[in-house]
């Protein structure tokens, strides 16, 4: 694999940084290390920043955004997980769940760095930076929605622990119920906005590139339906004052709908989105 030195350096560095970051978050979750705890957020910001630099450097080095293969998508997915989590941590100042979330970013990035290969024989439209933004925004949106569901699950798990009067590691280490609800809501709003950006880019730009473009493309329609459902859910929560366990159950039900609908669309229906 003949790579430019800066690309190769970052390709190796990024998973190493995620490994160290996950270790720090894990040690502070399962043990008491106050000095390490103070390093978590700065280390997180440095890692995410360098990951974004890697994506930019790779894009210009190969003249296309990293969206042309499964392992290129994996590095964008890892970045989406890390960016989504960073946003939540900075907004809530709660870092106790970082180990579990960042381990996923580490796993995806490690697989990507191990198996990613340069691709040069790709269609012209895959060189587009705009397409890269479209795909990245969509991945960021769905990742944030997944994080929202994960925090909803943690909320219900902690709620059950409290109801059962079992005050073990989960109770002692996780944020309180109110904070988990806030984290879930922050992730949901972040995902809603990111999906909105992906939809706008898709509706404006894709018809100019794909001659067989259709506004009835299954994935486009599915994403728009999901976006509208989350808009209704967010509006209902605000207007009706829904909160607590009820909203977490709604969040998980909505995520199950997203997962099942997008699985059916990807496996059973095809459109121009199948180009990759």
SVG drawing of the C-alpha trace seen along z (x, -y; Angstrom):
<svg xmlns="http://www.w3.org/2000/svg" viewBox="-49 -24 55 31">
<polyline fill="none" stroke="black" stroke-width="0.4" points="0.0,0.0 1.8,-3.1 0.6,-6.1 1.8,-9.6 3.8,-9.9 1.3,-12.2 -1.6,-9.9 0.3,-6.8 1.3,-8.6 -2.3,-9.6 -3.6,-6.2 -1.5,-4.6 -1.8,-7.4 -5.6,-7.7 -6.4,-4.2 -3.5,-4.5 -5.0,-7.7 -8.5,-6.1 -6.9,-3.2 -5.3,-5.5 -8.5,-7.6 -10.7,-4.5 -8.2,-3.3 -8.3,-6.6 -12.1,-6.7 -12.2,-3.1 -9.8,-3.6 -11.7,-6.6 -15.0,-4.7 -14.0,-1.6 -11.5,-3.2 -10.7,-6.4 -8.0,-8.3 -8.7,-12.1 -5.6,-13.2 -6.6,-11.1 -10.1,-12.4 -8.9,-15.9 -7.2,-14.8 -10.2,-13.2 -11.9,-16.1 -8.6,-17.7 -7.5,-14.3 -10.9,-13.8 -10.8,-17.2 -7.2,-16.5 -8.2,-13.1 -11.3,-14.2 -9.5,-17.2 -6.7,-15.0 -9.3,-12.5 -10.9,-15.4 -7.5,-16.4 -6.9,-12.8 -10.2,-12.8 -9.3,-16.2 -5.7,-15.1 -7.0,-11.8 -9.6,-13.5 -7.1,-15.8 -4.4,-13.1 -6.7,-10.8 -8.9,-13.5 -12.2,-12.0 -13.8,-12.0 -13.5,-8.7 -16.9,-7.3 -16.0,-4.9 -15.6,-1.6 -16.8,0.0 -13.5,-0.7 -13.5,-4.3 -17.0,-4.6 -15.9,-3.1 -13.4,-5.9 -16.2,-8.5 -18.5,-6.5 -15.8,-6.4 -15.4,-10.2 -19.2,-10.6 -19.4,-8.7 -16.6,-10.7 -17.9,-14.0 -21.4,-13.2 -20.1,-12.2 -17.8,-15.2 -20.8,-17.5 -22.8,-15.8 -19.9,-15.8 -19.1,-19.5 -22.8,-20.5 -23.5,-18.4 -20.1,-18.3 -20.8,-14.6 -18.1,-12.1 -18.9,-8.9 -20.3,-7.2 -17.4,-8.0 -15.7,-4.6 -18.6,-2.7 -19.2,-5.2 -15.5,-5.8 -14.8,-2.0 -17.1,-1.8 -15.1,-4.6 -11.9,-2.8 -13.2,0.5 -14.4,-1.1 -11.2,-3.1 -9.0,-0.1 -10.8,2.0 -10.6,-0.9 -6.9,-1.5 -6.1,2.2 -8.0,2.9 -8.5,-0.5 -7.0,-0.6 -6.7,-3.5 -9.2,-3.5 -8.6,-5.2 -11.1,-3.5 -14.2,-5.3 -17.0,-7.1 -16.5,-10.9 -19.3,-11.9 -17.5,-10.1 -14.8,-12.8 -17.3,-15.4 -16.7,-17.2 -20.4,-18.0 -21.3,-14.3 -18.8,-13.8 -20.6,-16.4 -24.0,-14.8 -22.8,-11.3 -21.0,-12.6 -24.0,-14.6 -26.3,-11.5 -23.9,-9.3 -23.5,-11.9 -27.3,-12.2 -28.0,-8.5 -25.0,-8.1 -26.4,-10.8 -29.9,-9.2 -28.2,-5.9 -26.4,-7.7 -29.8,-9.1 -31.2,-5.6 -28.1,-4.3 -28.6,-7.0 -32.3,-6.1 -31.4,-2.5 -28.9,-3.5 -31.7,-5.6 -34.1,-2.7 -31.4,-0.4 -30.6,-2.8 -34.3,-3.4 -34.8,0.3 -31.8,0.5 -33.2,-2.3 -36.7,-0.7 -35.2,2.6 -33.0,0.9 -29.8,2.3 -27.1,-0.3 -24.1,1.3 -21.5,0.2 -24.1,-1.1 -25.7,-3.3 -22.4,-4.6 -20.7,-5.3 -23.5,-6.4 -24.8,-10.0 -28.1,-10.5 -31.5,-10.0 -31.9,-13.6 -28.5,-13.9 -29.0,-10.8 -32.3,-12.2 -30.6,-15.5 -27.8,-13.6 -30.3,-11.6 -32.2,-14.8 -29.0,-16.6 -28.0,-13.7 -31.5,-13.5 -31.5,-17.2 -28.0,-17.0 -29.0,-14.0 -32.2,-15.8 -30.2,-18.8 -27.5,-16.7 -30.1,-14.7 -31.8,-17.9 -28.5,-19.1 -28.1,-15.8 -31.6,-16.0 -31.1,-19.6 -27.8,-18.8 -29.4,-15.7 -32.5,-17.5 -30.5,-20.4 -27.3,-18.7 -28.1,-15.1 -30.6,-15.9 -27.7,-17.8 -25.5,-14.7 -27.7,-11.7 -29.8,-11.7 -31.9,-8.9 -32.5,-10.8 -36.0,-10.5 -37.5,-12.2 -39.2,-8.9 -35.9,-7.2 -36.6,-4.8 -33.6,-6.0 -34.5,-9.6 -38.1,-9.1 -37.2,-6.9 -34.8,-9.6 -37.4,-12.3 -40.1,-10.3 -37.7,-9.6 -36.8,-13.3 -40.5,-14.3 -41.2,-11.8 -38.4,-13.1 -39.6,-16.7 -43.0,-15.7 -41.5,-13.9 -39.3,-16.8 -42.2,-19.2 -44.5,-17.0 -41.9,-16.7 -41.6,-20.5 -45.3,-21.4 -46.7,-18.7 -44.0,-18.7 -43.1,-15.0 -40.2,-13.9 -38.7,-11.0 -39.3,-7.4 -42.0,-8.0 -39.7,-10.0 -37.0,-7.4 -39.4,-4.7 -40.5,-6.8 -36.8,-7.4 -36.1,-3.6 -39.3,-2.9 -38.4,-5.6 -34.9,-4.1 -36.3,-0.6 -38.4,-2.1 -35.4,-3.8 -33.3,-0.6 -36.0,1.7 -37.1,-0.7 -33.5,-1.5 -32.6,2.2 -35.6,3.0 -34.8,0.2 -31.1,1.1 -31.8,4.9 -34.9,4.9 -35.2,1.7 -32.7,0.1 -32.2,-3.3 -29.4,-5.6 -28.1,-5.4 -26.8,-2.0 -24.0,-3.5 -21.3,-2.7"/>
</svg>
